[in-house]
Amino acid sequence: MLLLKPLKPNPFFRKTLDVGFLFFAIIIVVIFCSQTAVAQSGMLTVDGNSVGGVKVSSGLALLYPSYKGGYTSGDFTVSDKTSLLSALSKAKSGQVVFVKGNATIDLSTEKNVIIPDGVILASDRGRNKSKGALLFTDSYDKSPLFSPNSNATITGLRIKGPDQEIRDKPYGLPVSDGIQCNGVKNVKITNNEIYGWSHSAIFVRNSAVAFIDHNYIHHNRRIGLGYGVSLDKGSALIRGNIFDYNRHAVAGTGVAGTGYRASYNLVLPNSIPLEQVFDMHGGSDRKDGTNLAGDSVNIDNNTIYLRDTSASPAIVIRGAPALGGTIANNQIIRILPTAANAGSAVSDVSARASSSVNALSKALPVSDSRIKAVGQRNLILNESSSISRDGYIRQYYVPFNMSVSGNKISSKKQ
């Protein structure tokens, strides 16, 4: 269901792994070992900055952009399309192309705008509550809008696409990507608001490695597509972002070389109904005769809000990652309807499931017609009788090789 045609099938457990992914895996291990738990105040602060680069109230209202650090000037300062494209064509590695925070630049006639190696494209989002410059396109067939080269940085901007609607079919209109990392390394996408992209806000592919943090990624929700971050033979560290109004916050094709770690993200409760938040495709989706679901999937310390009426799982791994993976210490919170509609069966979710998170890790027959799988593992089973066919965290197909621990389920009134 992803945009790209599946790549050449790979055997399930490969004798050799993609060098780019090994490089990414080493970086992830170093980061994981060198940092302590940094989420504070119910996931409102990550690494000393507001999650998603937004000040969030305790009631989950998004108040205003807030980010420490960033840029207020650069080697090139621009405020219109001509000066922006000119600066990007001249900038060298280490130089900053700064877009004035009050600028609005229409890029509807542009496509595949290159950010050269090591160049920083920046605005001032979050400084003194600035929203940052708005770069946008109204053209449906501009995909991608931006193509960063290796070691490039995109920070402090608003990047708006042409389509925030769900639509009735995936390809009725041309599809669009905001930022595409294609075969490049060490791209940093930090402290941006990215929205309105029918395929993906950020697309990481062809052995690319990206670091995606403190972005507010929303309203990317085309039916059958609609990803905050999508990966196809690419790897990403996805940390400290806010996701809302996406079909999937993060998803991968599951081909060899695909992997991600999603940690300390805040997922607000407006994902598309019946769709999981974090996802990795398996061989059945690609029809390549394998059970492969990428190289590695690690999903930890996220706070995930789900509407109780959506019957949506939080995490679905549709096969077995070659290197396994970890789903740990995530907070999954059902937003209950009004008191008049909230029943005891729903309340039972918190009382029973939270005390037996791992005891329910076992193979179960498929009872959900949407799955069409030979086997299903409900890693955390939803105890609500109204939607008991769905697990909050699920892995499809054998062998089951995900480590699951410390996840908690609770409920909260709207």
Beta strands, then each sheet from edge to edge (+ up, - down):
strand 1: 45-46
strand 2: 49-50
strand 3: 54-56
strand 4: 62-65
strand 5: 76-78
strand 6: 96-99
strand 7: 104-106
strand 8: 113-115
strand 9: 120-122
strand 10: 134-136
strand 11: 146-148
strand 12: 153-155
strand 13: 158-160
strand 14: 177-182
strand 15: 187-190
strand 16: 193-195
strand 17: 200-205
strand 18: 209-213
strand 19: 216-220
strand 20: 227-232
strand 21: 235-239
strand 22: 242-246
strand 23: 248-252
strand 24: 259-263
strand 25: 266-267
strand 26: 278-280
strand 27: 296-300
strand 28: 303-307
strand 29: 315-317
strand 30: 325-328
strand 31: 331-336
strand 32: 363-364
strand 33: 376-381
strand 34: 391-396
strand 35: 402-405
strand 36: 408-413
sheet 1: 1+ 2-
sheet 2: 3+ 4-
sheet 3: 5+ 6+ 9+ 12+ 15+ 18+ 21+ 24+ 27+ 30+ 35+
sheet 4: 7+ 10+ 13+ 16+ 19+ 22+ 25+ 28+ 31+ 36+
sheet 5: 8+ 11+
sheet 6: 14+ 17+ 20+ 23+
sheet 7: 26+ 29+ 34+ 33- 32+
end
